[in-house]
């Protein structure tokens, strides 16, 4: 009799354990969200910021954006929570850096599946104070260096309206460049951009230089290079001629 009672008690205890386990599993299942991953995530970089857009997820009450400055974003990455719309502008970022993102929908039951990863770069700022001066088939360009730049790209043409589709001189490692073998009597236009591993930055303002026609040579006087177009001009006449071409060149009588 005791043996039968013992078996009955064990059976009852087993049933209680199974019931509790099923209840816990049901409770756990009801507390996990079934929200799908947001689709169509895009990222666009601009100065100091990245703008994110994605397709809204039905049933989501908010979104969480996960980000890092290296690939492999996961739910352990830095999180921006309580994003209430299907877009977000991530601001106050470092220029010249690539940022990586994933986004997940959120509801009362928790956080859903993460989206695929996207990335965008914040461009380096434009170099300031680009200047161009020319003499004797040569144009000398200088500009202010840009922090974080590993090189510079110079764009040029002999017509105005310079952009990144114009002829490019790449891999310039200094904040100056001498453009040689140019045609005297022509005006040349330039813009410059800083470059690093994240890409090419914003183009500078335009600078131009006019190479005077009929240049017979050049000479340096008190640290300045002067174009020689005549051996009979007086200094006053030479100064007037220099002013007429915008001050890029001057003529010097060496006789």
C-alpha positions as CSV (number, residue, x, y, z in Angstrom):
1,X,0.0,0.0,0.0
2,X,2.8,2.4,0.9
3,X,4.5,1.5,-2.3
4,X,1.4,2.4,-4.3
5,X,1.0,5.7,-2.4
6,X,4.6,6.5,-3.1
7,X,4.2,6.0,-6.8
8,X,1.0,8.1,-6.8
9,X,2.8,11.0,-5.0
10,X,5.7,10.9,-7.5
11,X,3.3,11.0,-10.4
12,X,1.4,14.0,-8.9
13,X,4.7,15.8,-8.3
14,X,5.8,15.1,-11.9
15,X,2.6,16.5,-13.3
16,X,3.0,19.7,-11.1
17,X,6.6,20.2,-12.5
18,X,5.4,19.7,-16.1
19,X,2.5,22.2,-15.6
20,X,4.9,24.8,-14.1
21,X,7.3,24.4,-17.0
22,X,4.6,24.8,-19.6
23,X,3.3,27.9,-17.7
24,X,6.8,29.4,-17.6
25,X,7.3,28.7,-21.3
26,X,4.0,30.3,-22.2
27,X,4.8,33.3,-20.1
28,X,8.2,33.6,-21.7
29,X,6.7,33.3,-25.2
30,X,4.1,36.0,-24.5
31,X,6.8,38.4,-23.2
32,X,9.0,38.2,-26.4
33,X,8.1,40.4,-29.3
34,X,7.5,39.1,-32.8
35,X,8.3,42.4,-34.5
36,X,10.2,42.0,-37.8
37,X,13.4,43.8,-38.7
38,X,12.9,47.2,-40.3
39,X,13.6,47.1,-44.1
40,X,14.9,49.7,-46.4
41,X,17.4,51.2,-43.9
42,X,19.5,53.9,-45.6
43,X,22.2,56.3,-44.3
44,X,23.4,59.6,-45.8
45,X,26.4,61.4,-44.5
46,X,26.8,65.2,-44.3
47,X,29.0,67.6,-42.3
48,X,29.0,66.3,-38.7
49,X,25.9,64.2,-39.1
50,X,24.3,61.1,-40.6
51,X,20.6,60.9,-41.6
52,X,18.9,57.5,-41.3
53,X,15.6,56.4,-42.9
54,X,13.8,53.1,-42.8
55,X,10.4,51.5,-43.5
56,X,8.0,51.6,-40.6
57,X,7.2,48.3,-38.8
58,X,3.5,47.6,-38.1
59,X,2.9,47.4,-34.3
60,X,6.1,49.2,-33.3
61,X,5.8,51.9,-30.6
62,X,9.3,53.1,-31.1
63,X,12.7,52.2,-32.6
64,X,16.2,51.7,-31.3
65,X,19.2,52.7,-33.4
66,X,22.5,50.8,-32.8
67,X,25.7,52.3,-34.1
68,X,29.5,52.2,-34.1
69,X,32.4,53.5,-36.0
70,X,33.4,50.0,-37.1
71,X,31.5,47.3,-38.9
72,X,29.7,44.5,-37.0
73,X,27.0,46.4,-35.2
74,X,25.0,44.3,-32.8
75,X,22.5,44.8,-29.9
76,X,25.6,45.3,-27.6
77,X,26.7,48.4,-29.6
78,X,25.8,51.9,-28.5
79,X,22.0,52.4,-28.6
80,X,19.8,55.4,-29.3
81,X,16.5,54.5,-27.8
82,X,12.9,55.8,-28.0
83,X,13.1,57.0,-31.6
84,X,9.4,57.6,-32.3
85,X,9.6,58.0,-36.1
86,X,11.0,56.0,-39.0
87,X,14.0,58.3,-39.5
88,X,16.7,59.8,-37.3
89,X,19.5,62.4,-37.7
90,X,22.6,61.4,-35.8
91,X,24.4,64.7,-35.1
92,X,27.6,66.1,-33.5
93,X,29.7,63.5,-35.2
94,X,33.4,63.7,-36.2
95,X,34.0,64.7,-39.9
96,X,36.0,62.4,-42.0
97,X,34.7,59.3,-40.3
98,X,32.5,56.3,-41.4
99,X,29.7,55.3,-39.1
100,X,27.8,51.9,-39.1
101,X,24.1,51.4,-38.1
102,X,21.4,48.9,-37.5
103,X,17.8,49.6,-36.3
104,X,15.2,47.5,-34.5
105,X,11.5,48.0,-33.8
106,X,10.2,48.0,-30.2
107,X,6.8,47.3,-28.6
108,X,5.6,46.6,-25.1
109,X,6.9,43.0,-25.3
110,X,10.5,44.0,-26.2
111,X,12.9,44.7,-29.0
112,X,12.5,43.0,-32.4
113,X,15.0,41.7,-34.9
114,X,17.8,44.0,-36.0
115,X,17.9,45.3,-39.6
116,X,20.8,44.8,-42.0
117,X,23.7,47.1,-41.5
118,X,24.3,50.3,-43.4
119,X,27.1,52.9,-43.2
120,X,27.8,56.5,-44.2
121,X,30.7,58.8,-44.0
122,X,30.8,62.4,-42.7
123,X,33.0,64.3,-45.2
124,X,36.1,66.2,-44.3
125,X,35.5,70.0,-44.3
126,X,36.6,72.0,-47.3
127,X,40.1,73.5,-47.2
128,X,40.1,77.2,-46.5
129,X,41.9,80.0,-48.2
130,X,42.8,78.4,-51.5
131,X,44.9,80.9,-53.5
132,X,46.4,80.7,-57.0
133,X,49.2,82.8,-58.5
134,X,50.8,82.4,-61.8
135,X,54.0,83.3,-63.7
136,X,55.8,81.9,-66.7
137,X,53.7,78.8,-67.5
138,X,53.4,77.9,-63.9
139,X,50.6,78.3,-61.3
140,X,51.3,78.0,-57.6
141,X,48.4,77.0,-55.3
142,X,48.3,77.1,-51.5
143,X,45.5,76.3,-49.0
144,X,45.0,75.7,-45.3
145,X,45.6,72.1,-44.2
146,X,42.6,70.1,-42.9
147,X,42.8,68.0,-39.7
148,X,42.5,64.3,-40.4
149,X,43.4,64.6,-44.1
150,X,45.9,62.1,-45.5
151,X,46.1,63.8,-48.9
152,X,44.4,66.3,-51.1
153,X,42.8,66.2,-54.6
154,X,43.0,69.3,-56.8
155,X,40.3,69.8,-59.5
156,X,41.0,72.2,-62.4
157,X,39.9,73.4,-65.8
158,X,40.3,76.4,-68.0
159,X,36.6,77.4,-67.7
160,X,34.8,78.3,-64.5
161,X,32.3,76.1,-62.7
162,X,34.7,73.6,-61.2
163,X,33.3,70.4,-59.7
164,X,34.4,66.8,-58.9
165,X,33.9,65.8,-62.5
166,X,36.7,68.0,-63.7
167,X,40.3,66.9,-64.2
168,X,41.8,65.8,-60.9
169,X,45.3,65.8,-59.5
170,X,45.3,63.2,-56.7
171,X,47.6,62.1,-53.8
172,X,48.9,65.6,-53.0
173,X,50.5,65.2,-49.6
174,X,51.2,68.9,-48.8
175,X,49.0,72.0,-48.5
176,X,50.4,73.4,-51.7
177,X,50.9,72.4,-55.3
178,X,52.8,73.8,-58.3
179,X,50.9,73.2,-61.6
180,X,53.5,73.4,-64.4
181,X,53.5,73.4,-68.2
182,X,50.5,75.7,-68.5
183,X,49.6,78.0,-71.4
184,X,50.5,81.6,-71.0
185,X,47.6,83.9,-71.9
186,X,45.0,81.5,-70.3
187,X,43.0,81.6,-67.1
188,X,42.9,78.5,-65.0
189,X,40.3,77.6,-62.3
190,X,40.8,75.4,-59.2
191,X,39.1,73.8,-56.3
192,X,40.7,71.4,-53.7
193,X,39.3,68.7,-51.4
194,X,40.8,66.9,-48.4
195,X,40.9,63.0,-48.5
196,X,41.2,60.3,-46.0
197,X,40.1,56.6,-45.7
198,X,36.5,57.6,-45.5
199,X,36.6,59.3,-48.9
200,X,36.9,62.8,-50.5
201,X,35.7,65.7,-48.5
202,X,33.8,68.9,-49.4
203,X,35.3,71.0,-52.3
204,X,36.8,74.4,-51.4
205,X,35.8,77.7,-52.9
206,X,37.2,78.4,-56.4
207,X,40.5,80.2,-57.1
208,X,41.8,81.3,-60.4
209,X,45.0,82.6,-62.0
210,X,45.7,84.3,-65.3
211,X,49.0,83.6,-67.0
212,X,49.9,86.7,-68.8
213,X,50.6,86.3,-72.6
214,X,53.9,87.0,-74.2
215,X,55.9,86.2,-71.1
216,X,59.7,86.4,-71.9
217,X,60.8,84.9,-68.6
218,X,60.6,85.6,-64.8
219,X,62.7,87.1,-62.1
220,X,62.5,87.2,-58.3
221,X,62.8,90.5,-56.5
222,X,62.3,90.9,-52.7
223,X,60.7,87.5,-52.4
224,X,58.2,88.0,-55.3
225,X,58.3,86.5,-58.7
226,X,57.6,88.8,-61.6
227,X,56.7,87.9,-65.2
228,X,58.9,89.6,-67.9
229,X,57.0,90.8,-70.9
230,X,59.1,93.6,-72.1
231,X,62.6,95.1,-71.5
232,X,61.5,98.7,-72.0
233,X,58.6,99.1,-69.5
234,X,59.0,101.6,-66.6
235,X,58.2,100.4,-63.2
236,X,54.9,102.4,-63.1
237,X,53.8,101.0,-66.4
238,X,54.6,97.5,-65.2
239,X,52.6,98.0,-62.0
240,X,49.6,99.2,-64.1
241,X,49.9,96.1,-66.3
242,X,50.0,93.9,-63.2
243,X,46.8,95.5,-61.8
244,X,45.1,94.9,-65.1
245,X,45.3,91.2,-64.7
246,X,44.0,91.1,-61.2
247,X,47.3,91.3,-59.4
248,X,48.3,87.7,-60.2
249,X,51.3,88.8,-62.2
250,X,53.6,91.8,-62.4
251,X,56.1,92.8,-65.1
252,X,59.5,94.0,-64.1
253,X,61.9,96.0,-66.2
254,X,65.4,94.5,-65.6
255,X,67.3,96.8,-67.9
